[in-house]
Amino acid sequence: MCEQRIALPTAEHIVSTVRNLLAATCPKIEIAGSIRRRSPDVKDAEIVAIPTHATYRVIEEMVALGVWEKSRYSDGRNRWGEKYRGFDVSEFDARADRRTTLRVELFMSDVDSWGYQLALRTGPADANKALMIWMQDTPIRCIDGAVWYAEDWQREGEDWISETKRRVLLASESAWFALWGFDVVVEPWNRRADLYRRARFDGAAMLLGDAPARQQSLF
């Protein structure tokens, strides 16, 4: 796929057709990324969705019909898993008098990770990186698309390990920002690394899932 940058109105129109088609199959679906941040032009588009079986079925049908095409990335591979899929969508752009192709990246979430995933996929990347580095000084870790709390994190190779970790329930962006001491959700176009560096972990704002089951001692 060409690495052209696409004007915001054109990119928003293309990705909106994708979102609207999938919306009937999803409890929640939102456009994220640079389009949500209102960048004047974009390289690709991100969507966050809570999918159902019907969501995957529609995606497969659109690819089978040739309306969408699986994206081929720089390593020559597709990204076509259960949590993340990339596909190219083409439409005729009357403004430019040519066909425009936009890569759409669809990120799958669940209810308890919705706020985290929407914030993460909205970006920008440097702001996310700043927060993730600072987060290592807190009892919070982001693992496999979910957010976890524990007081006993241990590093094991590239992984963080805990015997007591509990899921942090983040059903909204407001819950995610409250976790970092923000009283309100920061508007997407105002999200910057210097702003996130002022974050302060607020344990009082944290809603946790069930504690892990422990095996009863036999002795």
C-alpha positions in Angstrom: 0.0 0.0 0.0 1.2 3.5 -0.8 2.3 5.5 2.3 0.5 8.6 1.1 -1.1 10.9 3.6 -4.8 11.4 3.1 -6.7 14.6 3.9 -8.8 14.3 7.0 -12.3 14.7 5.3 -11.5 12.0 2.8 -10.1 9.6 5.4 -13.0 10.3 7.8 -15.5 9.5 5.1 -13.9 6.2 4.2 -13.4 5.0 7.8 -17.0 6.1 8.7 -18.4 3.7 6.1 -16.5 0.9 7.8 -17.7 1.9 11.2 -21.3 2.3 10.1 -21.3 -1.1 8.5 -19.9 -2.9 11.5 -21.9 -0.8 14.1 -24.9 -3.1 13.7 -22.8 -6.0 14.9 -21.0 -4.3 17.8 -22.2 -3.2 21.3 -19.6 -0.4 20.9 -17.5 0.9 18.1 -15.5 4.2 17.8 -13.1 5.8 15.4 -9.8 6.5 17.1 -6.2 7.5 16.1 -5.2 10.6 14.3 -8.7 11.0 12.8 -10.2 11.3 16.3 -7.4 13.8 17.2 -8.5 15.8 14.1 -5.1 15.8 12.4 -5.3 17.6 9.1 -4.1 14.5 7.2 -3.6 10.9 8.2 -1.6 7.8 7.0 -4.1 5.3 8.3 -7.2 4.9 10.4 -7.9 3.1 13.7 -11.2 1.8 15.0 -11.8 0.2 18.4 -14.7 -2.2 18.7 -16.3 -4.7 21.1 -17.0 -7.4 18.5 -19.4 -10.2 18.2 -19.3 -13.3 16.0 -21.3 -11.3 13.4 -18.5 -8.6 13.4 -15.9 -11.1 12.2 -18.4 -12.6 9.7 -19.0 -9.2 8.1 -15.3 -8.5 7.8 -14.6 -11.9 6.2 -17.5 -11.3 3.8 -16.2 -7.9 2.7 -12.8 -9.4 2.1 -14.2 -12.3 0.2 -16.2 -10.0 -2.0 -13.0 -7.9 -2.8 -14.5 -4.8 -1.3 -11.8 -4.7 1.4 -8.4 -6.2 1.1 -6.1 -7.6 3.8 -3.3 -5.1 4.4 0.2 -6.3 3.6 2.7 -4.8 6.1 6.4 -4.1 5.7 7.3 -7.6 6.8 5.2 -9.0 4.0 2.6 -10.4 6.3 -1.0 -9.7 7.1 -2.4 -8.7 10.5 -5.4 -10.9 10.8 -5.9 -12.2 14.4 -8.8 -12.1 16.8 -7.7 -8.9 18.5 -6.3 -6.9 15.6 -7.0 -6.8 11.9 -5.7 -4.5 9.2 -7.4 -4.1 5.8 -7.3 -1.6 2.9 -10.5 0.2 1.9 -10.6 2.0 -1.5 -13.0 4.7 -2.6 -13.1 7.2 -5.5 -12.1 10.6 -4.2 -13.9 13.3 -6.2 -11.8 16.0 -4.6 -8.6 14.5 -5.9 -10.2 12.9 -9.0 -8.6 9.6 -8.2 -9.1 6.4 -6.2 -7.9 6.7 -2.6 -6.9 3.7 -0.5 -6.9 3.9 3.3 -5.5 1.3 5.7 -8.0 0.6 8.5 -6.8 -1.0 11.6 -9.5 -2.6 13.8 -8.6 -3.3 17.4 -10.9 -5.6 19.4 -11.7 -4.8 23.0 -14.1 -6.0 25.7 -16.3 -4.1 28.1 -13.7 -3.9 30.9 -10.9 -2.7 28.7 -13.0 -0.3 26.6 -11.7 3.0 28.2 -8.1 1.9 28.1 -8.2 0.6 24.5 -10.0 3.7 23.2 -7.5 6.0 24.9 -4.5 3.9 23.8 -5.6 3.7 20.2 -6.4 7.4 20.1 -2.7 8.2 20.9 -0.6 10.0 20.1 2.2 7.4 20.3 4.7 9.6 22.1 2.1 10.4 24.8 1.3 6.7 25.2 5.0 5.9 25.5 5.6 8.5 28.2 2.7 7.2 30.2 3.7 3.5 29.8 7.3 4.3 31.0 6.1 6.3 34.0 3.5 3.5 34.8 6.3 1.1 35.7 6.7 3.1 39.0 3.1 2.3 39.9 1.3 -1.0 40.7 -0.4 -0.9 37.3 0.6 -2.9 34.2 -1.0 -3.2 30.7 -0.9 -6.8 29.5 -2.6 -8.5 26.6 -5.0 -5.6 26.0 -6.1 -5.3 29.6 -5.0 -3.3 32.6 -3.9 -5.1 35.8 -3.2 -4.1 39.4 -0.8 -5.9 41.8 1.7 -5.1 44.5 4.0 -8.1 43.7 5.0 -7.5 40.1 8.2 -9.3 39.1 10.1 -9.0 35.9 10.6 -12.3 34.0 12.4 -11.7 30.8 10.2 -9.3 28.8 7.1 -10.2 30.9 5.6 -8.9 34.1 4.5 -11.7 36.5 2.2 -11.5 39.5 0.5 -14.2 41.6 -2.1 -11.7 42.9 -2.9 -9.5 39.9 -6.5 -8.3 39.5 -8.1 -6.8 36.5 -8.7 -3.0 36.6 -12.2 -2.4 35.2 -12.2 0.5 32.8 -15.5 0.6 31.0 -15.0 4.3 29.9 -12.3 6.8 29.1 -13.3 8.8 32.2 -12.3 5.7 34.3 -9.0 5.5 32.6 -8.2 9.2 33.1 -9.4 9.1 36.7 -6.9 6.3 37.3 -4.1 8.8 36.5 -5.5 11.7 38.5 -7.4 13.6 35.8 -10.7 15.0 36.8 -12.0 15.1 33.2 -11.3 13.3 30.0 -8.6 15.1 28.1 -9.9 16.0 24.6 -8.2 13.8 21.9 -6.6 16.8 20.2 -5.0 18.0 23.5 -3.3 14.7 24.4 0.4 15.2 24.5 3.4 13.6 26.2 4.1 16.6 28.5 0.5 16.4 29.7 0.7 12.7 30.5 3.9 13.2 32.4 1.9 15.1 35.0 -0.2 12.0 35.7 -0.5 10.8 39.2 -1.7 7.3 40.1 -5.0 7.5 42.1 -5.7 4.1 43.7 -9.0 5.5 45.1 -10.3 5.8 41.6 -9.6 2.2 40.8 -12.4 -0.4 40.4 -11.0 -4.0 40.6 -12.3 -7.3 39.3 -12.5 -10.4 41.4 -9.5 -11.6 43.3 -7.7 -14.6 41.8 -8.9 -18.0 43.0 -6.4 -19.6 45.4 -6.0 -23.3 45.7 -6.8 -24.6 49.2 -3.8 -26.0 51.1 -3.8 -29.8 51.5 -1.8 -29.5 54.7 
